[in-house]
Amino acid sequence: DGYQQLSAYERKRLKNITENAKFFASLKLHESAAQLHKIVSKGQSAVTKRAKPRKPEGEAVRRSMRLQRMGPTGIPAVEEPVQLEAEEPPRVPDGPLPMVPEQAEGSALAEGLLSTWMRISEVLLPVRSGSFTPSSQYQDSLNSMVLSEDGVKKVVKNRIYSVAIHPSESLILVAAGDRDGQVGLWDASCEAEGAAHVFVPHNHSVSCLHFSPSNPAHLLSLSRDVLRCGDVTRAVFDEICRSEDSMSSFDFLDDNSSTAVVGLWDGGVAVVDRRTPGTAAELSADIGFKVTRTVDVHPVHKQYFLAAGSVDVCVYDVRCLKPAGNEPVSSLDGHTKSVASAYFSPVTGSRVVTVCADDKLRKTFLSPRSLLARHNNNTGRWLTRFRAVWDPKREDCFVVGSMARPRQIEVFQATGKLLHSFYNTECLGSVCSINAVHPRRSVLVGGNSSGRLHVF
């Protein structure tokens, strides 16, 4: 009442402040704070601790069934054995190896397979320069090729990295190399037991396989550290070349298969001569690549070879190779991502087919011209990368795996046109990344990532 000069709002505010002050004074907070300070300073606890009750003597301690290692029905649980780390398979020793199958109990049956291989290799077949049958007849032959249940076989244990077909016209003998260094042999013409056997001549993945063109009793296989020759006449896997540089692929430099060019994963190449003593390469050459995935020798002019890797595809002259500073004879440009493979056409060598991670198949003349075909090459980490390979009997057709469904193997013309698709929904349910075509017969073999071969 003594503040008449204040407004109504200010008088109301002053009244609230006064009432609040009276309320807090009635609580006597300063006295409570003093008592609390005295208790803390004496170290007394404001919380009364409840005494823990004693358990009667003789009473059993209760434990859960899990702690007692008992099953839900009260039956003692079986102790699980300690899981030991998987033992690594024994390493393949250096030097020559006997041609003995992995399963010792199959040795007797394997002898029959090796005898078949030796018998069909004794027939010297004339060298063919290529087939020039009309396209209509070739199309009919493709349409007549089928896959049956008998044409599917698990030949090796793991993912297939390489496939080769024996050139015999009487039987279909197929070889496959897998991720763990196994080489499987399968007589696809025989339905009896013992038609397929596995050998282990390598410690690492078998990335390249070739039957020798001059002597098909020899099967040459390449892994990361060694190139071997399986000689069925002596039943032994000989060492041809052993290298500290990781090897990726190889091809023969002459008709008698005595020399070869080898691709190296570090981007170089090496030249190997089987006639010289020792297992060292004759020459190692840096060609300026980051990685060399495939090498392929020209079918007519053997001094030229094709190297592919990273984004590089180049032709080199083996006569001009030196340890460093090598220049290509020709470069095939246009690849923007890593190249999985590059191969000359088998008759004239005037064309090159490449598979690239940019989802394109390129058929290139040895000139600036290039024809493209869109193709899904995204195989991922669990599938072997596609390699497009020419039909040895044709100059204008090549075969490549496919990611399409139903699962299939595709045949393209050199123009980029899809000519034929091999499929069978009942017998082929996987991607065949690695394929090979018989050099004389209408036979196609596809290998998948579980170690199975499919013969059309």
Steps between C-alpha positions, in 0.01 A plus 500: 500500500801725542598471134222690324741631237559145365295350223260212560745250344791617717288486817393142414865400439616654831226315686608165354864561599396581860282189533775277364754643742270431795446140378872421468566659843244265654691198364811592703732373227804659660455288813464180293815588307695549823386163635595327174844662507552376857407141400738495202786645700466221762509231226165361598291328235151625449397161355438208729651180359281195531667194647541208260298199620695185574419183311408202713777244529458186290277664237602407142614780272269537200672494159349523154489202262739683269763541773459134592555405130167321495257469212139621530387148602759467777733278294867605514591689185757344269830681502564656160845422361740787472498638145853486368617721216477337159832352400655631183534242224854366455708704260592355164879449493725648236625290211333223299187344648350157429167507317303348787136597572410682822293204626737205534215248481425621147846424361387188316214684330727796424734272308218429257442872445871565446518207257214654304679835490820334376316295237313793341821709501685249282289592196668792322225719362557729202520868579193686381519857383145579602151420383318722257158332504210728413333681786177306451679165549684635802170621646353152450794342681450736794130416515581128505725525807317408823576447868375191685537377859792281395675811370532657847777390735670638810861458394691713753424614853484877469463789257618429146761738358599316180365240255667310213364244251711221350502529115400134447203443270415161650448593866425812705778533758476819706740652755410763760715695748357640823579752772688256727750368246299196392491376142204280414481267199166376370420263215161653415436224245497235776213458745671231708657551840854631483432739213631795706798532733674784684874566520675765713814626326478859635471696824310792348218560254551350153438805283596354160483154337599384149542163335816522292403548131800296384462222758161480676642241740637809677272720713664823607361671811596834652456629853645798678844354567558219249428384144471120478463246220292192572651227282262204491756277325725522808218563752677803646445874544831661401610850594561726202534837670504611862494871574494735797287732287134399504395356164154550349478336154706355215489410131729309262737697278561225241322207340702236687406655839863525617488871588234707668425855608377537858304791646596630845261653752743785570454626143787331318546196277754219488630271224543130583687236297428138595816377324744676732602348836365643823166661583592869467349718228723597207393865523284720722378821338322803642236612248369790710173339613366514855382141461509244219196272510516317167751448219418358156729422206404591142386184315695578181788731597625333817743778583210725604307457822210686659509610864199623698461639849378805689379728216779397263475274194819500291681292238873434550775342293673230704820547293533855631437433868755623751495529879365857494388774264283285272268674255192331351460438129135597528268623778127433507348798681151573628490297821406709803510225765695181564521252213438135591623341176606563140547238227590495129255343257619142440542486121647828376557686826364817341240550775521528878214444746525655848289486816504812716349597837322790327238241387611496137626233266737642240587337171788700363672485165870576517411852395310788665161339427318333789152354535334494840238275658340577833546208739462463877848407622435578867580154641580622853742340743353148509516427126800469272522791258371438149737427214373515143665222295482444124359183351823341364310386191378850411653838433186697577334350812589502870351360822455673836322437831187690594328642808159471331221274621438224422870428542667467162815517290489742208647487150562832323592579144792730434246768409378504861176316417386232747495184291393231749441437871573161656272424795311223673282601795514150650873433471659848500416723795829685553727748326767338281778759506769289330422330169684308230403382151626176345746572215344238266155399626177683589568482873485780757613466863412749773642511852334663802612614847411177680734276297242368252545458127211514251544340157272604212 
